[in-house]
Amino acid sequence: MSDQERPAGQGSDIEVVVDPRCTDIFVDGVIGATVRDGIVRMNLVNIRSTPDGRQQQHAVIGRLILSRSAVRNLHKALGQVINGLSRREDRGPPPQAGAADPGETA
């Protein structure tokens, strides 16, 4: 088990299990992070188009509420993820000459 999966400050004798109600959440961003009494609250948002497709809206899909120690642990874990993303082997193969950019639309 990696350090990212283990609660920081805890020994290796702690068993980590996945709650059956656990779901994956895709988040486009965070809006409205606040701190009060050492508790950090962040609104997790997704970008959605209006039904007519003319505008985009930020829809709050959940709230992340963290203690000070949880914020430190999350910061450390995200730092490790970012370092991993910047490694050459995690970037994938270079694009083929003449191939279309996957981000481009016709």
N, C-alpha and C positions, 0 to 999 in steps of 0.2 A: 504494500500500500504506500502511495506517495505521501509526502508531507502535506500536499494540497488536500488530500482526502481525510487527513487526520486532524481533529481539532487542535489548534496550536496550544502548546503548554501541557498537553496531555501525554501520558506515557503510551507505549505501544500495546499495553494491555487493554486499551479501550476498543471495544468492538463497534464497528460502524455498520449499520444496517440501513436499507432503503425502505421507507414507509410505503406501503402499497398504494397510498393516496398521492404519492409524489408524482408531479407532472413536469414536463419540460415547458419552459416559457421562453418564447422569442421576444427580445426587447430591442427596439430601435434606439432607445435613449433613456435618459433620466432628466426629469424636469422637477424643479421645486425641492431640492435637497435642503433640509433644515436640521439644526441641532438645538436641542433643548434638554437641559439637565443631563448632558453627556450621552443622550440618545440621538442617533442620526436617523432621519426619516427621508426616504427618497421615493418619488412617484416614478414608476416604471411605465414607459409609454411606447406605443406603436404608432406609426404614421399610417393613416387611412385616408382614402379619397372619399369625398362626398358622393352621394349616389349619382349626381350628374357628371362627376369626374372633373369638375372645374377647379376644385380646391382640395387641399390636404388638411387634415386635422390631426392633432396629437391626442390619442385616446389613452387615458390612464388604464392600464390593464392589471395593475397590482401596486402594492407598496412594500418597499423593503425597509424594515425597521431593525437597526443594529445597535448593540452596545458598543462602548469604546473599544473593548478588546476584539469584538467581532469586526469592527471597521479596520483595525490594525491587521487582523488575520486576512481579511478580504484584500486589503492593499498589498500584502505580501504575496498572496496567491495570484493576484492579477499581475503583479510584477514578474513572477515566474512565468506566467503565460505569455506576457509580452516579450520577455527574453527568448522564449522558445519560438515565438513567431518570427523573430528577427534572425534566427539561424538559417543559414543557406539551405540546409536539407529540408526545412519545413516550408519553403517557398514553392516547391513544385518545380517541374521542368520548365525551361524557358520556352516561350511560344515559338512555334514553327514559322519560318520565313514565309510571308505572304498569307498567313492565317489571320482570320478576322479576330479582333479583340472581343472576348466574351461579353464585355460591358457595352459594346456598341450595338445599336439597333439600326435596322435598315429603314 
